[in-house]
């Protein structure tokens, strides 16, 4: 498999995972709907349809998160509390002052 194909697959995976993380609370609602559907003996095809729609929403929400640069803002927020990054910024700032 070519590197470019591997890169695209990993990028799509990260889109889905980011969207899944952002909608993590929605999955509990889907589980409740699924249990209710099973108890009511509703056609299981609807569950697969809802699951597929949820997967697509996760993918496109994650893609939007990356394309609109929310991911950079998220990383910057996490860097504010990362001791290593704080130490490196302090050292770089000191070097610039010299």
Long-range contacts (C-beta under 8 A, 24 or more apart in sequence): 12-59, 14-62, 14-66, 15-59, 15-60, 15-62, 15-63, 15-65, 15-66, 16-55, 16-58, 16-59, 16-62, 17-62, 18-61, 18-62, 18-65, 18-66, 18-71, 19-57, 19-58, 19-59, 19-60, 19-61, 19-62, 19-63, 19-65, 20-58, 20-62, 22-58, 22-61, 22-62, 22-65, 23-54, 23-57, 23-58, 23-61, 26-54, 27-54, 30-54
